[in-house]
Amino acid sequence: MSTETISQSAASLRSQKIGFARTVRAYVALTKPRVMELLLVVTVPAMILAQDGLPSLWLVLATLLGGAMSAGSAGAFNCYIDRDMDRKMKRTSNRPLVTGEITDRSALVFAWVLGICSVVWLSFTTNWLAAALSAAAIFFYVVIYTLLLKRHSEQNIIWGGIAGCFPVLIGWAAVTGSLDWPAWIFFLVIFLWTPPHYWPLSMKYRSDYANAGVPMLGVVRGRVTVGMQIILYTWATAASSLLLIPVAQMGIVYAVVAVGSGAWFIIEAHRLYGSAIRGEEGKPMKVFHGSIAYLSLLSLAIAVDPLLPF
């Protein structure tokens, strides 16, 4: 009997012993809920901007549910494909396929079911374009990023990050049935934001990624190079966010938030680069968490601005 077969058998026994509540938590963990939450944060603002007001509550809830299933499916596929690497990294040592709370086969079935349900649900509750974009998002994250890029290119997170931009398009399409320029600009903002969001994480967990053989930029390049790349993408992110002002006719609230939060994001990126130049480790996780705060503030401004009377 092979080592893999023994491991699978042990995982199956462990999964049978845990209780119902713990099993549910394990399946939820498989969907990468933190990533899912971040993706859904941008969906509602995109829908409000597309509607130029509040869409119907039913449409919002239906789109969020479909988007959650789509993101959860992609996350589950990712956990299944990367389970060998997850076993080598401290950061991912508690994932369900590593601990044996869920078997590999169950995870794969779960991923397929979630993905199919997402596409079917969105096609019936929104429109075919939103459903097609959901399928495209799963395909891009699973095939382009996880299978083709992640293990083979230091550019993995740049192009693989496109998958994380799809919720904006799904939300916009659910409201309008089309894709207009503001949606693509919001898409561009998230595309440019993804590297300075993720590269600090790769700096923090450099040894983890190195042990797993993942060529993240923080592994294959020095801190100074990574810091400079973070600065360049942060500047590009802040600049692209300003394009929404003329194109989507955003008001003063959005303009102030975009400029203020963008400046703060840039300053944090420069501080990290300054630490790298001085040969210090710096605080990459401060930039990581700051990037989340930046996108959250920007998304909130996008959601609020169209609802204001001025």
Secondary structure in CASP SS format (residue, H / E / C, confidence):
PFRMAT SS
TARGET T0000
AUTHOR 0000-0000-0000
METHOD secondary structure of the structure
MODEL  1
M C 1.00
S C 1.00
T H 1.00
E H 1.00
T H 1.00
I H 1.00
S H 1.00
Q H 1.00
S H 1.00
A H 1.00
A H 1.00
S H 1.00
L H 1.00
R H 1.00
S H 1.00
Q H 1.00
K H 1.00
I C 1.00
G C 1.00
F H 1.00
A H 1.00
R H 1.00
T H 1.00
V H 1.00
R H 1.00
A H 1.00
Y H 1.00
V H 1.00
A H 1.00
L H 1.00
T C 1.00
K C 1.00
P H 1.00
R H 1.00
V H 1.00
M H 1.00
E H 1.00
L H 1.00
L H 1.00
L H 1.00
V H 1.00
V H 1.00
T H 1.00
V H 1.00
P H 1.00
A H 1.00
M H 1.00
I H 1.00
L H 1.00
A H 1.00
Q H 1.00
D C 1.00
G C 1.00
L C 1.00
P C 1.00
S C 1.00
L H 1.00
W H 1.00
L H 1.00
V H 1.00
L H 1.00
A H 1.00
T H 1.00
L H 1.00
L H 1.00
G H 1.00
G H 1.00
A H 1.00
M H 1.00
S H 1.00
A H 1.00
G H 1.00
S H 1.00
A H 1.00
G H 1.00
A H 1.00
F H 1.00
N H 1.00
C H 1.00
Y H 1.00
I H 1.00
D C 1.00
R H 1.00
D H 1.00
M H 1.00
D H 1.00
R C 1.00
K C 1.00
M C 1.00
K H 1.00
R H 1.00
T H 1.00
S C 1.00
N C 1.00
R C 1.00
P H 1.00
L H 1.00
V H 1.00
T H 1.00
G C 1.00
E C 1.00
I C 1.00
T C 1.00
D H 1.00
R H 1.00
S H 1.00
A H 1.00
L H 1.00
V H 1.00
F H 1.00
A H 1.00
W H 1.00
V H 1.00
L H 1.00
G H 1.00
I H 1.00
C H 1.00
S H 1.00
V H 1.00
V H 1.00
W H 1.00
L H 1.00
S H 1.00
F H 1.00
T H 1.00
T C 1.00
N C 1.00
W H 1.00
L H 1.00
A H 1.00
A H 1.00
A H 1.00
L H 1.00
S H 1.00
A H 1.00
A H 1.00
A H 1.00
I H 1.00
F H 1.00
F H 1.00
Y H 1.00
V H 1.00
V H 1.00
I H 1.00
Y H 1.00
T H 1.00
L H 1.00
L H 1.00
L H 1.00
K C 1.00
R C 1.00
H C 1.00
S C 1.00
E C 1.00
Q C 1.00
N H 1.00
I H 1.00
I H 1.00
W H 1.00
G H 1.00
G H 1.00
I H 1.00
A H 1.00
G H 1.00
C H 1.00
F H 1.00
P H 1.00
V H 1.00
L H 1.00
I H 1.00
G H 1.00
W H 1.00
A H 1.00
A H 1.00
V H 1.00
T H 1.00
G C 1.00
S C 1.00
L C 1.00
D C 1.00
W H 1.00
P H 1.00
A H 1.00
W H 1.00
I H 1.00
F H 1.00
F H 1.00
L H 1.00
V H 1.00
I H 1.00
F H 1.00
L H 1.00
W H 1.00
T H 1.00
P H 1.00
P H 1.00
H H 1.00
Y H 1.00
W H 1.00
P H 1.00
L H 1.00
S H 1.00
M H 1.00
K H 1.00
Y C 1.00
R H 1.00
S H 1.00
D H 1.00
Y H 1.00
A H 1.00
N H 1.00
A H 1.00
G C 1.00
V C 1.00
P C 1.00
M C 1.00
L H 1.00
G H 1.00
V H 1.00
V H 1.00
R C 1.00
G C 1.00
R H 1.00
V H 1.00
T H 1.00
V H 1.00
G H 1.00
M H 1.00
Q H 1.00
I H 1.00
I H 1.00
L H 1.00
Y H 1.00
T H 1.00
W H 1.00
A H 1.00
T H 1.00
A H 1.00
A H 1.00
S H 1.00
S H 1.00
L C 1.00
L C 1.00
L H 1.00
I H 1.00
P H 1.00
V H 1.00
A C 1.00
Q C 1.00
M C 1.00
G C 1.00
I H 1.00
V H 1.00
Y H 1.00
A H 1.00
V H 1.00
V H 1.00
A H 1.00
V H 1.00
G H 1.00
S H 1.00
G H 1.00
A H 1.00
W H 1.00
F H 1.00
I H 1.00
I H 1.00
E H 1.00
A H 1.00
H H 1.00
R H 1.00
L H 1.00
Y H 1.00
G H 1.00
S H 1.00
A H 1.00
I H 1.00
R C 1.00
G C 1.00
E C 1.00
E C 1.00
G C 1.00
K C 1.00
P H 1.00
M H 1.00
K H 1.00
V H 1.00
F H 1.00
H H 1.00
G H 1.00
S H 1.00
I H 1.00
A H 1.00
Y H 1.00
L H 1.00
S H 1.00
L H 1.00
L H 1.00
S H 1.00
L H 1.00
A H 1.00
I H 1.00
A H 1.00
V H 1.00
D H 1.00
P H 1.00
L H 1.00
L C 1.00
P C 1.00
F C 1.00
END
